[in-house]
Amino acid sequence: IEVAADGNPSVQHRLSFSHQVSQLTFGSIFLGNVPVHEEVHRCAGQIYGYKGCIRDFQVNHKELFIIDEAREGRNVENCNVPICDYHPCHNGGICTSDEENWYCECPKLYTGKLCQFATCDENPCGNGATCFPKSRRDAVCLCPYGRSGILCSDAINITQPSFSGTDVFGYTSFLAYSTIPNITFYYEFRLKFQLANHHSALQDNLIFFTGQKGQGLNGDDFLELGLRNGRVVYSYNLGSGTATIISKPLDLTLNVHVIHLGRNLQKGWLKVDDQKNKTVTSPGRLVGLNVFSQFYLGGYREYTPELLPKGPRFKNGFQGCIFEVQVRTSLNQGFKSPGSPEGHPNSGRSVGQCKDSPCSLIKCRNGGKCIETGSTVYCDCLTGWKGAFCTETVSVCEPEHDPPHLCQQGSTCVPLPNGYTCHCPLGTTGTYCEQG
């Protein structure tokens, strides 16, 4: 048994039974008191009537309307407590009331009398996917590494990861590898990448990052590589200031670009394609790179760049394919792929296989358009349609319907064969329940 009140932590009580408990059938639910003619289980003891107001009643995910759905009652009056004084609306909803009625004006993606329901409350996504409420009725599943499909139920083999940048929901696609050991005083990286299109080279996109995160301070150690305005930008901070190398503009006639970079103590260098090698020396006296975070490729788990250390923060994730990423932390050792086991990421999101299209396996109906971001795929439906494949019509009473119904807040819109009607709550009347 678990109960919580007024936002305080829940209190639990557990019972152990030595015998098997049979399935129970419950009778009616009573609010406020139990009628004298009803039998009460002896363990319940003496029941006293409640004095006060009961405002909202919800069982699991079903909201019960206290007056409209009650079978019977006695000595019940309208509650005159100014409900909005108690700030009942959740998730940023705005409470509006008059002498008798009140309602919550809900922000986008939330519904219910208290704005307490979001599309992802009943998460349809599988395999650890990130659920995002695309609308009040439909969700999008942002697939983890190795999964694809509408519900991320399809397994995919990734040999050359494809990244889609920052999607319309504000999330970047990324891969996260375990922390690269022994990177403090020396490292070398080699990698190749292929741009999704020429425009993606002119944006502000992260290729990889490792470093101290969450504070965004000038002295945070980090190592970062990205694209800005068609040039490769390589930066690192050993704790006493940021060193940055910016390449010449990329030759966009090349299909694949090759990067070789490194650092020995304070001195760093960058080689891009056939361009000349460029070097830089970090400011200050510190010579060691102290990073403890994972090695992020293509993007990062948090989609707020402000969490990254100060320096050339890249606003978006990479758009295109990154492959053959290799690293070594000593001149005496060979290059190897990051991750453990070798080349295997710890986690990822919305990463596909290069040149593969998950939309080739999805058919959106009724004029819907298939949208893909890496391994994440969903149908963008035309007005009047909803559902995973745009096969369900939008009811005239649903929030997405255009034009919206005119039932006043607090009333219930009921669809009819030709139009709709409004079921008015206690104390209102009129075609749209607009009159007191």
N, C-alpha and C positions, 0 to 999 in steps of 0.2 A: 504494500500500500504506500502510495507516495502522494504528498500534498504540498502545495506551495501557495503562499498568500502575499499580496502586496509587493510582488517582485523580490521577496526574500528567497534565500536558497531553500530548496525542497527538503522536506523531512520524510524519511522512509521508515517503514516498520515491516519486518519480515516474519512470517510464520512458517513453521515446518510441520507437515502432516505425515503421520506414520501410515495413513491409509490413503488410497487413491480417491481423489475428489471427483464426483460425477459432474456431468455438464448440467448447469443450472438454467432455469428459465425464469426470467424476471417479469414482474407485472408492470403496472403503470409507474411513471415517474411523477412524484408530487413535489411541488415547490411551496415553501412556506409552512406547511403543516400536513398532517395525514388525517383524512376524515375518520371520525370515530368508528364508522362501520367497517373500516378496513382492518384486516388482521395484520399485526406487526410481529415480526420475529422476536421471540423472547429475549434474544441477546441484544436487541436494540435498546431495551430499557424504556424509560419514560421519555416521550418525545414532546417537546414544547414548541409552540408556534413561533415563527420568526416575525419580528417587528422591524420593518424597514423596507427598503426598495431593492428589488432584484432587476438588474438592467438587461443583461444579455446572457444567453444560455446556449452553450455549444457542446455537442457530444461528438468526439473524434473530429472529423472534418465537416460535420453537418451542423449548420446553424439553425436552431429552433426558434420560431417566432412566438414569444411567450403568450401573447393574447390570441393571435390568429390561429395558432395550432393547438391551443388548449381544448380539451374535450369538455371540461366543466370547471367551475370555480365558485367561490363565495367570499363576500366581503373584501373584494379587491378594488382598490381605488388607483387613480392615476397618480404617479409619483411626481411631486412638484419640486424635487431637488434639481437645481440647475446642473444638468449632466455635464455640460462642457467644462464646468469648473474642475472636474476630475480628470480632464485630458484623456478621454477614453480611446481616442483614435491611435492606431499603431502606424509605424512605418511612414511617419511624416504626414498622415492624414489630417485634414483641417476640420474641426468640429463646428457645426452650425446648429443653433437651437432657437425655438421660440418658447412660448409658455408651456406647450404640451409636447412638442415633438423635437427630435434632434437627429442628425445624421452626420456621417463622416464623408467628407469629400476626399477621395483616395487619389494618390499620385499614380502615375503609370505603373503598370505591372502588378498592382495590388488590388484586391477585391475583398468582399465580405463587409458586413456591417461595420466592423472595426478596422477595415483595411488590413485584416490579419492574414489573408491568404495570398500567397504568391504561387505562380505556376509551378515552381520547383519544390513546393511543399511535399508533393508526392513525386519524388524524383524518378523519372522513367529511364534515366541513363544508366548504362551498365559498365562494368569493368573499371570503376573508379573515375569515370568521366566527370568533367565539370559541367553542371547543369546551369543554363542561363535562360531566364524567362524572356523569350522573344516577344511575347505579348501576354495579355492576361490569360490566354487560353493555351498558348503553344510554347514549348520549350525547345531550345537548341542544345545538343550534347556536344561539348568541346572534347574531342577524343584524346585519351592518353596515348603515349608512345606505343606503337604496335597495334593500334586499333583504328577502325574506320567504320563508316556507315551512319545511318540516321540515329541509331541508339548505341553506336560504338560497339556493336556486337561482332563485327567482321575483323578477323586477324589479318594483318598485312606484314610482309617481310620488307624491311627497309635496309637497303645497302647504300643508297645515296640519298640522304635526307633532304626533303624539300620544305622550305619555310615560307610562310605566307604573310609575314610582317604583322602588323597590328590589325585585328579584325574590327568589324563595325561595333562589337560589344566592348572594345577596349582591351582585349587580351592579346598578348603576343604568342606566336608559336615558338617553342624552345625545346632544347634538350639540355638536361643537367647531368653532368658526370661527377664522380667522386673527386674530392680535392686532389690536385696534382702535388705529389710529395716532392720535397727537396728543391722547391722552386725559388728559394730565398735569394741565392747569390748569382745563379746562372740559369738561363733557359733559352731554348730555340724552338720556334714553331714553324711548321710548314703546312700549308693548306691550299686548296683550290676552290674556286666558286664560280657559279654561273648565274647571271642576273635573270630575274623573271622577265624583265623588259628594260629598255634604256631609261625609262622614267624612274625606275626604282634606284638607279645609280645616282640620281640627282637629289634624292631625299636624304633623310637623316637616320640611318639604319645601323643597328648594332650587329656585329659579326660574332664576337665573343667577349666574355667578361668573367673575371674572378677577382674577388676583393672583399674588403670589409663593407658590410651593408647595414642599412637601417638608421644611420645617424646623419649621413650626408655631410660630413665635416671635411674641411680642407686637408686635414692631416691623415685622413683614412688611406691606408695602402690599397692600391688596386692596379690591375692590368686590364687594358681595354683595347679593342680593335673594332673599327666600324667604317661606314661610308658616309661622306657628307659632300654634297654638291659635286658628285662625280669623282671625288678623290678618296683615297684610303687614308684613314686617320688612326695612328697608333699612339697610345698614351699609357704612362705608368706613373705611380707616385710611391716613393719609398718611405713616405712619412714626413718629408721636409719640402714638398713642392712637386708639382706635376711637370713631367717632361713629355713633349708631344712632337711627333714627326708627321708631316702631311705630304703625301705623294703628289706627283703631277697628275693631271686628269687622266682617267682610264681611257685606253683605246677601245671604244665601244664596238669596233669591228671585230674584236676578238670574242670568240665564243666562250672560252674558259680563261679565267684569270688566275695567276699563281702568286702567292705571297710567301715570303720567307722573312722572318723577323727574329730578333733575339735581344738579350741584355746580359752584360757581364758587369756586376756591381752597379756603378752609376751610369755606365755607357750603354746606350741602346742603339739599334740599327734596324732599318726596314728596306726590303727589296721587293718591288712590285713589277711583275711581268719582265719586260726588257729595260725598264727604267734603271737609272744609276742608283747604287746603294746610298742611302741617306742615314746620317748618324745624329745623335743628340746625347747630351750629358745632363742628368737630373740635378736640380739645385740642392743646396744644403750639404750636410756631411753624411747623412744616412746612406748605407749601401745595401741594406737587406729588404726584400719584399716579404712582408708578413701577411699572408692571406690564409683564411681558414674556411672560406665558403666553397661551395661546389663550383665547378667550371661550367659556365653557361654558354651554350652555342645557339646562335640565331635570335635569341631573345632572353627573357628572364621571367621567373614565376610571377613576381609582382609586376603589375603593368603601370606603376607610378615611377617614372624616372627619378623623382625626388628622393627615393630611397637609396639611390646610388650615390657614391662619393662625389664631391664636387670636382669638376673638370669638364671634359667634353661629353656631357651626358647625351646619349643618343635617345631620341624620343620614340623611335619605332623599332620593331624587329626587322630582321633581314628578309628580303623578298627574292627568293630563288633557291638554288641548290648549293650546299656546302659539302665537300667530300675530301677524302684523303687527308683528314686532320691528323697531324703527327707532332709529337713533342719529345724533347730530351732535355735533361737538366744537368748534363755533364758532357764535355767534349769526348770523354772516354767511353761513352755508351752510344748505342744506336737509337734511332728514332722509333717511337712506338705510339700507338693510338691511346688517347686518354680513356679513363674508365676502368672498371674492374667488374667482371673479367675484361680483358683487353677489348676496347672499342665499344663496350656495352654501356649505355647510359643508365643512370639511376631512375630517371623519370623524364617525362616530356609531355607536350600538349600540342595538338593540331599540327603534327609533323607527318608529311606524306612521303611517298617514294617519288624521286625525281622523274618527271615526264609522265607519271601516271595520273589519271583523272578519276577521282571517286565518283564524279557525276556521270561517268559512262555507265555506272551500274544503277543509277537512280532515275526514275521517270516520274516527274511531277505532272499532275493532272490539271485539267481545266485552266490552262494558260499559265500555271505556276512556273517559276524559273529556278533551276538548280543553282545553288551558290556553294562554292567550295573554298575552304581556307585550310590548306594542308590536307590532313586526313578528316577534318570536320566537314560535314556536308548537310545541307538542309534545303527545303523548298520554300521559296519566297512566293507567297500566294497572291493572286489578284484579289481586288476588293470583292467581298461576298463569299470568299472561300477560306477554309482553314484546315488544320490537321497536318500530319507529317507529310502527306503527299497531295495536299490541297483537294481532298475528296469530300470534305464535309462543308455543308453550307453554313454560313453565319446567320443565326436566328435574328429576327428583327429586334429581339430583346437583349442581345448580347452587346457588350461595350464596343466591340469592333464594328458593329453595323453602321453603315453610312446611308442615310442620315441616322443619328442616334434617336432612340425613343424619347418621348416627352414626359414619361412618368416622373413625378417629383421624387426627390430623394426620400427614402424611407418607405415608398410604396413598392409593390411587386409588379413587374411587367410580365404579362402572360400572353404568349403568341397565339393568334387565331388563324384560321385558314386564310382570311383576308385581313391582315393587319395585326392589331394587338389590343389588349385592354389592360387597365391598371387596377390592381387590387389595393385598396387604400388601407393604411393602418388606422388604428383607433384614433378618432378625433379629426379625420380628414374626409373630404368628399370631392366630387367634381370629376370630369372626364380624366384628368391627369392627377387627381388627388391634390389639386392646387388650392382648394378652399378649406378653411378651418371649420 
